Amino acid sequence: MATKAKEILISGRNVILKTGYKAIFKPLAFQTNPEWIHDRMITTGAFLGAHAPFRAITRAAFGYMHPMLAQNVAGVHFAAPVGLAAGFDKDAHLIQILPSCGFGHAEVGSVTAKPYEGNEGQRLWRLPKSESLMVYYGLKNEGAPAVAQRIKKAKRTIPIGISIAKTNCKETANTQKGVEDYVEGYKSLYKLADYITINISCPNAFGGEPFTDAKKLDALLGALSKEQKTCPIFLKIAHHMSDAQRTELIDIALGYGVDGFICANLGKKRDNPLLKETDVPEVGGYSGKPVRALSTKLIADVYKQVQGKAVVIGCGGIFSAEDAYEKIKAGSSLLQLITGMIYEGPQVISSIHQGLVRLLKADGYNSITEAIGVNSRQ
Ligand SMILES: Cc1cc2nc3c(=O)[nH]c(=O)nc-3n(C[C@H](O)[C@H](O)[C@H](O)COP(=O)(O)O)c2cc1C
C-alpha cells in the first residue's frame, strides 16, 4: 500500500480507538479500583502475548513503525523511541505483547533482590483533575530470581531494560547492606537485559532515597563497577534535587562510565500547582501532567551537563507527540511513559510515533537523531 494511504489509515484507526477508549473503556475502568484494573490489564496482556494470532491482531490495532524513528542508543538498536516506563510491568509478564502495542522498548521492574509484597492498604490512586496517578506500591515485585526465570522464557523482539532497586525493608536502609542488595539483584539479572537501570530515586522506599546522597552513590556505583558489564547501565534520577546535588551525582556517575540518565521518577513535592485535587494522598509519588515540565527541565539540564558522554532518556507526563518532541529537542534520545497511556488509551504510543514523524518532517529533519537536544544547544 502506498505510504501516504497507509499513514491516513493509521491516523483514522487511532482516532477511532481514542474515541472508543475515552467514551467507553476509560469511564468504566475509572469506576474500578486502580490496582484491580491494573492487575487485570497485566493478566490480559500476558494472555494476548502468549498467542501469535492475538499478537498479530494487537499489532494491527496498535502498531506503527517508521524508519525515521530508528536509532542506535548506547550501542543498542531501538526501532522507535517510546518505551514503557518501569513500574507498569513489574514482574515481566508483558514482554511478548508490548512490541505489538507499538512500544520500541520496555523497562521491566523495578525488581529487587528479594521479593516484596508492597506497602499495605491502598497504594495506587487516580488524580483525574491533574491527569496524574499517585503511586505508593513501595517496590512490590516477585524478586530477582522469579523475574529472571520469566524473562528467560519470553520471546523478545524489542530491547528489554531491567530496572533494579533496593529491596524495600529495614535491613537495606543500612548503606552497606543496601549496596549488597543492589549488587545481588544486578547479578541475577544483568545477563538477561539489553540495558540495566539502577533506580536510585524511588520515593516510596524504607529510609527514603538514600542513594541520591553523593557518598552513598559513589559506594553503590563503585561496587557495581567491580561486576561484569554486558550492556549499558542507566541511572534513574529524581526531579527534586538542587542544581548542586544533581551536578555532583551526575559527575560521580559519569566517572563510573554510566551510559545514560532516565529523567525522571515520580514527583514528590506537594506544593506543585499542577496537583489540582484538594484531597491528594499524603503518601506516594505522582506521575503524569504535574511532572511533565519538571522532567523536561531536568532533561535539558542533564543533557547540557553530560556533553555527549552519556545519553538522556525522557520520562514524565508524555501524553502526545508534541510532549514527546519537546523532550527530544530538550535532549532525550529515548522516551518512556505510563500515565499518558492510561489517560489517552493504548493507541497513544502509535499516535506519538506517527506524530513525531510529522513534526520531524515539518522541521526539515531526516531522522530523530538530528533533533535530539537542538533546544539545549542554543
Ligand atoms: C503505577 C506506577 C508504578 C511505578 N513504579 C515504578 C518502579 O517500580 N520503578 C521506577 O523506576 N519507576 C516507577 N514508576 C515511575 C514511572 O516509571 C515514571 O517515571 C513516572 O510514572 C513518570 O512517567 P509518566 O508520567 O509517563 O507515568 C511508576 C509509575 C507508576 C504510574
The ligand as a Tripos MOL2 file, in Angstrom:
@<TRIPOS>MOLECULE
LIG
   31    33     1     0     0
SMALL
NO_CHARGES

@<TRIPOS>ATOM
      1 C1          1.9200    2.5250   38.7930 C.3       1 LIG1
      2 C2          3.3260    3.0410   38.6970 C.ar      1 LIG1
      3 C3          4.3680    2.3120   39.2510 C.ar      1 LIG1
      4 C4          5.6820    2.7660   39.1490 C.ar      1 LIG1
      5 N1          6.7060    2.0050   39.6480 N.ar      1 LIG1
      6 C5          7.9780    2.3570   39.3480 C.ar      1 LIG1
      7 C6          9.0500    1.4820   39.6600 C.ar      1 LIG1
      8 O1          8.8550    0.3940   40.1990 O.2       1 LIG1
      9 N2         10.3070    1.8780   39.3280 N.ar      1 LIG1
     10 C7         10.5680    3.0700   38.7030 C.ar      1 LIG1
     11 O2         11.7170    3.3800   38.3910 O.2       1 LIG1
     12 N3          9.5510    3.9250   38.4070 N.ar      1 LIG1
     13 C8          8.2860    3.5880   38.6930 C.ar      1 LIG1
     14 N4          7.2580    4.4240   38.3480 N.ar      1 LIG1
     15 C9          7.5700    5.7310   37.7400 C.3       1 LIG1
     16 C10         7.4870    5.6730   36.2170 C.3       1 LIG1
     17 O3          8.4490    4.7880   35.6860 O.3       1 LIG1
     18 C11         7.7090    7.0690   35.6120 C.3       1 LIG1
     19 O4          8.9800    7.5450   35.9960 O.3       1 LIG1
     20 C12         6.6510    8.0580   36.0770 C.3       1 LIG1
     21 O5          5.3770    7.4580   36.1620 O.3       1 LIG1
     22 C13         6.5560    9.2620   35.1390 C.3       1 LIG1
     23 O6          6.1340    8.8670   33.8580 O.3       1 LIG1
     24 P1          4.5950    9.0100   33.3690 P.3       1 LIG1
     25 O7          4.1680   10.4210   33.7010 O.co2     1 LIG1
     26 O8          4.6310    8.7450   31.9020 O.co2     1 LIG1
     27 O9          3.8140    7.9900   34.1110 O.co2     1 LIG1
     28 C14         5.9490    4.0050   38.4830 C.ar      1 LIG1
     29 C15         4.8950    4.7390   37.9570 C.ar      1 LIG1
     30 C16         3.5920    4.2740   38.0360 C.ar      1 LIG1
     31 C17         2.4780    5.1050   37.4340 C.3       1 LIG1
@<TRIPOS>BOND
     1     1     2 1
     2     2     3 ar
     3     2    30 ar
     4     3     4 ar
     5     4     5 ar
     6     4    28 ar
     7     5     6 ar
     8     6     7 ar
     9     6    13 1
    10     7     8 2
    11     7     9 ar
    12     9    10 ar
    13    10    11 2
    14    10    12 ar
    15    12    13 ar
    16    13    14 ar
    17    14    15 1
    18    14    28 ar
    19    15    16 1
    20    16    17 1
    21    16    18 1
    22    18    19 1
    23    18    20 1
    24    20    21 1
    25    20    22 1
    26    22    23 1
    27    23    24 1
    28    24    25 2
    29    24    26 1
    30    24    27 1
    31    28    29 ar
    32    29    30 ar
    33    30    31 1
@<TRIPOS>SUBSTRUCTURE
     1 LIG1         1 GROUP 0 **** ****
